[in-house]
Amino acid sequence: MSALQMTPLNAFHRRHGGRMVDFAGWDMPVQYQSILEEHKGVRNAAGLFDVSHMGEAEVKGSEALKFLQHLVTNDCSKLFPGRVLYTVMCYPHGGVVDDLLVYMRGPGDYFLCLNAGNIAKDIAWMQEQARGFDCTVVNRSADYGQLAIQGPRATALVQTLTQTNLAELKYYHFTEGEVAGVPCLISRTGYTGEDGVELYCAAGDTERLAETVVAAGAPFGLQLAALGARDSLRLEAGFPLYGHEITELINPIAAGLGWVVKFDKGPFIGSDVLKAEKEKGPAKRIVFFKTGDRRIVRAGTAVLSAAGTTVGTVVSGTLSPILNEAIGSALIESAAAKESLAVDIRGVKMNLSLVKPPFVPLKKN
């Protein structure tokens, strides 16, 4: 067995009482006190997450844009310095390699944020696809720490620590500046559906920055938040998680991410398959549901039709602390989306009500 990887905040988590677990090969906190309270703290005030396990890569060169247009589904030509783009990259058969953020620093200079469990796979895939393009793909994951401060009071909190005017920083935009004296890439993004920022900094500065944010956060109701709350928050917002709503076998059309697939930009990896999928309609697709019951519907649970036949499988499930009921997502036969659906939880039939996410009103800037 290989040793667990650690973020620059490993000692910080233990000092602050984090309950540590193995998450995609990383030693990470699943909670500090209560997932419920951490979740509500982010929705009502502010939460601080360590997301330093996420991967970072740089794509640079005269054909960096041409390469990215080939690599990902969204249209990177729409980017300009200071703009962030959410997209996915696909295999030739249309399945998802990963979803990611693309930051444009300048012409021929792009910064990518990747999922933690996919770093090695993603870097290898991108470097292989970059052959023939005048650009380089460099793994910078070990060089960065990353903090996410999220919630309706998050931006006001961070503003007390920086001279950068965050009010001028629009959603899915970024800038460079100092936060608490630490040079950062300040990004108006997040994975909770709330307002807030994500701060990328040098790995060696991460712990000092985190402690400063914690100290400054008391008047703003800041709570430390961990993986448990991160998952319930993202599911309430209806955001996909790689390995659940998107996988090597679940393409972006089936996942409901057609809005990040831009066929008019020209061909890209998997474009022919995805275009055919869009035109005929996917045989299976991702749906989101709630139950009216507090019992969590776990991933892997069979989704049943009114006749009792299996028409799909739950891929994510949790208790919504805001709705106080179970919510989730499932991959089902597309035709079944118009039927009455249910699950069997230890012999008890629970009906599913399909919902167009987000499950709760969100407060993005």
GULO-250270 format. One record per atom (N, C-alpha, C): y, x, z. Coordinates in steps of 0.1 Angstrom, whole numbers, plus 5000, padded with zeros to 4 digits. Last residue first. Layout:
BEGIN
YXZ...
//
This chain:
BEGIN
535447764931536847774928537047744913532947524943533347644935534847644932531747344960533247374961533547504955529647044955529947194957531347224955527846774968529146824962529346964965524246824965525446794973526746834965522546884944522246774954523346734962523946934911523646974925523346854934520946794896521646874905523146904901519846484892520546584884521346664894516646384904518146404907518646504897514046154910514646264902516146264903512246094938513446044930514046164923508846054944509946144941511046074933506945924972507545904959508646004957504046034987505546034988506046024974501145955004501845954992503345944994499246155025500346055025501046065011497446365025496946225024497946115024499146585025498146565035497646415036501046445003501146545013500246515025501146404969500346364981500446484991503946264951503146384955502246334967505046094921504746104935504046234938507045904898506346024902506146024917507245674871507345694886506445814890508645824841507645744849507945754864510145994826510545854826509645764835508746234828510046224835510646084835506546244812506446184825507746174833507246384789507146234788507046174802507046654799508346584796508346434795505246734826505146694812506446614809507046954849506246834846506146814831507747154875507547164861506547054857510247074900508847074895508847094880511947114931511947114916510447124912513446944959512647044952512747034938513846834993514246844979513446944973513646625022513046725013513546714999516746575041515446525035514946635026519346615049518346585059517046525053521446695033520846565031519846515041521746945045522946855043522446715041519347085045520047055058521146965057516646995027518047005026518746985039513747185028514447075035515947095032512047254997512647295010513247165016510447404968510647294978511147344991509447464935510347504946510447384955507547364918507747504918508647554929504947124915506147164922506347314922503547024884503447104897504747134902502146744866503046864868502746934881500546534865501446554853502346674855497546404874498446514876499246534863497346044879496946164872497946274874498145814891497445904899496946034892499645634878498245614876497445714885502145744881501845614888500345584888501346094885501945984878501645854886502146374907501246264902502046154895502146714911502946594908502146494901500746934935500546854922501546744922502247214949501847074951501747004937503547454944502047444941501547304943505847454970505447494957503947504955505747164992505647304990505347334975507946955005506946954994506847094989508546885039508746965028507646965018509446575053508346665051508546745038511546395054511846535059510646625056512346185027511446215038511746365042513446135003513746045013513046065026513046324982511946234986512346124996514246454951514346444965513346334969514146694924513746574930514146574945514446814890514746834904514546694911512346954864513146844870513346874885511547144836511847144850512747024853509047034812510347074816510547074831506947054783507047044798508547094801507447054757506346974761506446954776510847044745509847114753508747014757511846964712511846924726510646994733512247044687511146954689511146894703514547214690514547104680513447004682513947384711515047294713514947174703511847524699511547454711512647344714513147654678512147554675511847464687514747824694515347724685514347614681512847974706513647894714514347784706511748114684510948034692511747934700514048254675513348164666512448064674514848414698515748304693514948204684513548634709513048504712513848384706516348834708514948834711514548694716518548684683518348764695516848754699520748614656519448624662519448714674523948444663523048524655521748544662525448264677525948404677525048494668524248014677525248044666525848184667522647994699522048024686523048064675522748064730523748044720523248084706521947944760521247994748522147954736523047834782523247974781522448034769522247564780523747594779523947744779519647544786520047554772521447584770518247534809519347634808519747654793516047384815517347324816518547414815513647504811514247514825515547444826513147484785512347394794512947394808514947674777515047544772514347444781514047914789515247854793515547714788510447894796511547944789512847864793507947994815508947884815510147934808506548224816505948114809506847994808507948404830507448454817506948334809510248164844509148264845508848314831512247954864512148034852511148144854511647844888512147754877512147824864510048094898509947954902510347864890510648334889509348314895509048174899514048314897513048374889511648374896515548014903515048134909513948194901518447814894517047864892516747994900520347584914520247714907518847764906520947364928520247344916520147474908522047364953523047374942522347364928519747344968520747234969521747244957518847604962518147484957519047364958520647774974520547774959519847654954520147705001521547684995521447674980517547785005517847635006519247605000517848065000516947974992517347834993519648135020519948165006519148074997518248075043519347995040519748015025516248285041515848145042517048055038517648535039516948485028516548335029520648475059519548555054518848485043523848535074522948445068521948525060526148535101525248615093524148515087529048335098527748355104527048455095532548285106531448355098530148365106534748155115533448085117532348155109537148285114536748205102535448135103537248455135538248345135537948245123535048635128535048545139535948435138535448825107534948695104534948595115535949085114537049005109536748855107533349165120534449165131535649075127532049135095531649065107532749055117533549325080533549185076533149095088532749555093534149515093534349375090530049565088530449555102531949505103530149595060529549475066530049455080531349855057532049735052531449605058529450015069530750005075531549885070527249965051527149925066528549915072528250065026527849925028527849885043528750325019529850245025529450105029526450415006526850475018527950405026526550274981525450244991525850295005529650154971528750264972527750234983529649794964530249914969529250024969530449464954529549584951530349704956530649154968531249284968530249394965531348834958530348924960530949064958532948544973532948664965531648744968533548184971533348314978533348424968532447844972533347944968533048074975528947744967530247744974531147854968526647794954527347684950528747664956525248024960525147914970525847784965525548264948524348194946524148074955528548394931527648364943526448284939531848534924530548474920529748454933534048714918534148574923532948494918533849044929533348944919533448804925534949354931535149224937534849114927533749664936533949564925533849434932535549874960534649764956534849714942536250114984536350074970535249984966537350025016536150065008536350024993539349915031539450055028538250115019538749645031538649725044538549875041538349684998538149585008537849665021540149774968539549814981539449694990538949694935539949704945539349754958538549544903538249654912539349664922537349204896538349314896537849434904536148914878536049024888537149124886535048574874535848694870535748794881533848344882533148424872534148524866536848194891535448184891534848264880539748414892539048294889537548304890542048554912540648584907539848454905544248484925544348504911543048534904543448484951543848354946543948364930543248754958542048684954542348544948544949024953545248884954544048804949544149304972543949234960544149084962544249414997545549384991545349314977541949285022542249355009543649315004541249145044540849285043541149355031542048885041542648955053542249105052540348795021541748825018542448905029538048735033538048855026539548895023538848475044538348585052538548725045539348335021540448355030540048465040536748325010537848395003538948425012535348165030534948305027536148385020535547905035536547995042536348145039533547785021534847735019535947825025531248055011531647935019533047905017530148395014530148265007530548155016529848715005530548635015530848495008527448944998527948814994528548745006527349294991527449185001527949054994525449564981526149444977526149344988525449914972525149804982525849684977524250144947525150034952524549964964522450334938523850374941524750274948520150224931520150304943521550344947520750114905520450024917520550104930521250194880522250244891521950174904519750294851519550224864520450284875521250264820521050354832520850264844521050274786520850184798520450274810523350354760522350394770522250284780523650324724524050294737522950344747523150254695523950364700524550324714519850154690521250114693521950234699517250254689517850214677519350174678516350114720516050214710516550164696516649904737517849974733517550074723514149814744514849734734516049804729513550004764512749994752513449924741515549944783515550074777514650074764514749684790516049704784516049844777512149734802512349644790513649674783512849904823511949944813512049864800514549724838515049854832514149904821512749514844513949494836514449624830510749644860510349584848511549564838512349734882511649834873511249774860513549474890514349594886513549684877512549244900512349274886512949404881513149184926511749204923511449244908516049144923515449264931513949284927517649084892516849034904516049154910520749254883519449204881518749164893523849294868523149264880521849194878525449534848524549424849524049414863528349624830527649644843526749514845529449804801529049684808528249714820531349914777531149954791530749824798532549874752531349964753530949994767535649804766534849814754533749914755534949724801535849764790535049774777533349574818534449664824535449704813531849274820532449364810533549444817528749204834530149224837530749314826526248964835526749074827528249084830523548874855524948874853525348994845520348714847521148824851522648794849516848644847518248604845519148704852514148794828514948774840516148704836512348714808512148844814512848844828510948404800512048474805511648604812509548324767509548324782510648424787509648364740510648274746510648274761508248564728507648424728508548324735509748794731509648734718509048594718511448724763510448794755510448734741514948724772513648664769512748754762517448704796516848774785515448734784520248494804518848534805518448624794523448484821522548474809521148504813526848464829525448444834524648424821529448704829528648604821527248594827532748774838531348784841530648674833535648984831534948854829533448874832536949224829537249134841536449004841537449234795537449314807537849224819535548964781536649054780536749124794533048784762533448854774534748934770532048684739533148604746533648674758529948834732531248864725532348784731527748744745528548844752529848874744526348444747527248514738528148614745522948444759524248404759525148494750520448584757520648454750522048414749520148944751520248824759520548704751519849144731518949144743518949004749521649124711520249124707519349094719523949154726523849034718522349014713523549414736523449304745523349164737523849564712522649564719522449444728526549514706525549474696524149464703527749634729527849484727526749444717526949904725526549834737526649684735527550084706526849964702526349884714528850294719529650224708528950094704528150254755528050314741528750234731526250134782527450204777527150254763525249954809524949964795526250014788523850004841525050024832524550034818522649794867522449884856523749884848521149694898522349714890522049814879519349454917519449574909520749574901519449354952519549324938519749454930519549444978518249464971518349424956521949364988521849504983520549534976522849134999522149124986522049264979523348995029523049125023522249105010525848755035524448785030524448935026527748565056527648695050526148725047529448255053528248325056528348465049531748005065531448125057530148185062531847675066532847785069532547905060530047495056531147445064532247555066527947625042528547495036529847465043527347825060527847855047528547735041526447675082527547765084528247805071524247555072525447475075526647555077522547785071522847705059524147625061522447865097523047955087523447885075521147645108522547665112523247765102518647655095519447535094520947565098517747905103518047885089518947765087518948065131518347945126518747925111519248365134519048265144518248145139518448505110518948575122518748485134515848535085516848455093517348545104514748725070514548585065515548495073515849045060515848945071515648805064513549275044514749195044514649095055512249525027512249485041513549415044510749444996511849495003511749445018508749334980508649474983509849534991509549064981509449134968509449284970509949095013510449015003510449094990508649095044508449165031508849065020511049045070509849015063509749095050512649025102512449095090511049055084515248865117513748865116513348905103518049035131517348975119515848975120519749135151518649035154517948975142521549335146522049195147520949085149519849555143520849555154521449415156518549485119517849495132518749485144520649495101519949365103519149375116521449765103522349655106521649525109519249895093519549915107520549805112519549805066518349775073518549785088521549825047521849745059520649725068520749945024521550025033521849955046517349825022518749825018519549915027514149965016515149925025516549925019510749895006512049945003513049885013507649965022508749865018510049945015505250185007506150145018507250045013502250064991503550134991504450095002498850085000500050005000501350095000
//
